[in-house]
Amino acid sequence: MRLKREHYVQKNIFLSFLSFFCRKFHHQNEKERFDPTQFQESVVQGLNQTGTDLEAVAKFLDFSGAKLDYRRYAETLFDILVAGGMLAPGGALSDDMTRTNFCLFTAPEDVKTMKAYAQVFNKLIRRYKYLEKGFEEEIKKLLLFLNGFSESERNKLAMLTGILLANGNLSASILSSLFNDNLVKEGLSPAFAVKLFKSWISEKDINSVAASLRKVGMDNRLMELFPVNKRSYDHFSKYFTDAELKELSDFARNQQSLGARKELQKELQEQMSQGVSFKEIIAYGKEEIKKSSISEQMMIGIVWTSVMSLVEWNKKEELVTEQAIKQLKQHSPLLKAFTTQGLSELTLLLRVQDYCYDNIHFMKAFQKIVLLLYKVEVVSEEAILKWYTKAHLAKGKSVFLEQMKKFVEWLKNAEEDEAEQNSVFDSVIMFSLQVTIGSCTASEGNMDNTGFVFTMW
């Protein structure tokens, strides 16, 4: 009994000691894992050891994610990788923290090195997906700190950001930081944008850049890179053209034109819905063509969209066709006023095709719409034949060509019959001339000085 009691006491002492030891070890481990100073020292030490070997840096960061709390200290991690240490508000390095000289800001200012750094960030974020949001927030913060960085540091950050945007590692929404009033006022925003867009466009073409900007609503905000008194297309165009970014200048011009077209379409729709006479609407449209240098082809597209936007369309195919014919017949004077050129007629046919394809309930209405436009003399047979033979879109091609096949055959036959009739008519005239000339008298009253008789038949 006594032996059992002693054994029990010894066992409890051992378990108590073991528990104490485990708690102490766990506490030390937690301190290393969650202490920001310890975290920074660990990252800086690793970067100092890997030096300028960015492949080794990527491997170190991959391995260290298992030991260090990247999730909690994402901002600290990215500050070190970019600036070499933790950043204080404004962009200056914190004085009381450990630093490394192996970071983005101390690297050579060339495209090759920036691409290598982009790969480091790309590998890190692919490995630890939860860092994506933190990384975007870090870039937004760094852009706000631009006036705290040197020109070389800003250039490197711009080049890196452009490459990351091209690779899809960042959303173009980060550009909103460049619209900060202080950065705009000091001229840092457009200067940074030049480096960024050059880097971005060198990796992807302007169409890809434009798509990324549109996706997050940045396509219409680029003017905000400049102060209010300089937010004009002319100033924007000159600035970026002089910086050898004509692609961006042209994109801005297209956006401006698009904005003007949207406003014009809105105004036309309002006039139509308010019952303004066609005569007044046509006069307004013609004036806009002159004032805004809009082509008739562009105007007919706007008119078509405006007319079709006035109606709440039925979901049944047989009913929507009736609706469309009624609507277009009613507004045919508007369509006719802006199809005075063959190219405008063809443009309208392409818009009809595009609309019928995009709105599935109109797929079977295409032929009847085109026939109506032909009947009311909005489009000619030449335009229809040209559309059918070579100028149609790929959208719904087989369906729409099949719908138009019989009508096109009828047009071609009618054209051949007319040509044949004209040929017969010409032959009759020539024959009459020959007969008349051969039987004419020498009377001067009946002849002119060339010998041709005026009264032929």
C-alpha positions, 0 to 999 in steps of 0.5 A: 500500500505504501509502495503504491502511494509513493509511486502515485506521488512520483508519477504526479511529480513527473507529470507536473514537471512534464506539463511545465516543460511543455508549457515553457517550450510552447510559450517560447515557440509562440513568442517566436511565431507571433512576436513581430520583432522576432518575425522581422529578424527571422525574415531579414536574417534569411534574406541576408543569407540568400543575398541577391540570388532571387531563386534562393529567396523564393525557396527561403520564403516558401520554406519559412511559411511553415514556421512564420505566421505570414497571415498575421504579419503579411504587411511586415513581410511585404514591407521587408521584401520591397523596402528592406524593413518595416515602413513608418507612415509616409514611407520612411523606414522605422529606425528601431527595426532590423533591416536588410540591404537585399530588397526591391528598392536596393536592386538594379533598376532594370527590366530583367531584375524587376521581372525576377522580383515579380516571379518571387512575389508570384511564387510566394502568393501562389504558394500561400493564396491567403496573401493575395488580398494582403499583397494588394493592400500593400501595393495600395499603401506603397502607392500612397507613400510615393512622395516618401520614396526616391525617384529610383525607388518609385521607378522600380515600384512602377516597373514591378507593378506593371509586370504584376498587373500584366501577369494577373497578380494584381487587380487594376483597382490598385490604381485608385491610390494614384488619384490621391490629391497630394500625389496628383498635385505634386505630379507624382501620379502621372510620372509613376503612371508612365513607368507603370503603363510602359512596363504593363504594355511591354508585357501585354498589348493595349487591348489587354490593358484596356480590358483590365481597366474596364473590368474594375471601372478604371477605364474612365478615370485616367484623367484623374491622374492630373489636377482638375484644371488639366483634366482634358483630353488634349493635355492627357494626349500630349503628356503621354504621347510625349512620354512615348505612350501613344497607345494610352493616348489613343485609348483615352481618345476612344474612351472620350468618344465612347462617353460622348456616344453614350451621352448622345444615345441617352439624349436621343432616347429621351427625345424619342420617349418624350414624343419630340418630332422626327424632324427635330430629332433628325436636325439634332442628330445632323448637328451632332455629327457636325459638332462632334465629328461623328461619322454617319456610320457611328450615328446610325448605330446610336440611333438603332440602339436608341430605337430598340431600347425604347421597348420592353420586349416580349419573351415569345418569339412570335410576339417579339417579331410583331413588336419589332416590325411595328417599332421599326416601321414607326421609326423608319424615318429616323433610320432613313435619315442616317443611312444616306451612304452605302457604308451606313446601310451596311453598318445598320445591317451589321447592327441588326445581325449583332442585336438579333444574335445577342438577344435570342428571342430575335433570332428568327426575326432577322429576315423580317426586320431586313425585309422591312428595312428594304421595303421602307427604303432604309437599306438598298439591295446592293447593301443586302447583297454585299452583307450576304456575300462577304460583309456579314459577321461570324455571329449566327452566320449560318442561321441568318444566311439561311434565313436570307437565302431565298430573298437574296436569290430573288434580288439577284434574279430581279437584278438579272431581269432588269439588266436583260430588259435594259439590254433589250431597250438599248438595242431598240434605241440603237436600231432606231438610230440606224434606221432613222439615220439611214433614211434621213434626207439631205434637207437642212431643216431636218439635219444639223451640221453633223448630219444627225436627225433630231426627230428620230421616232 
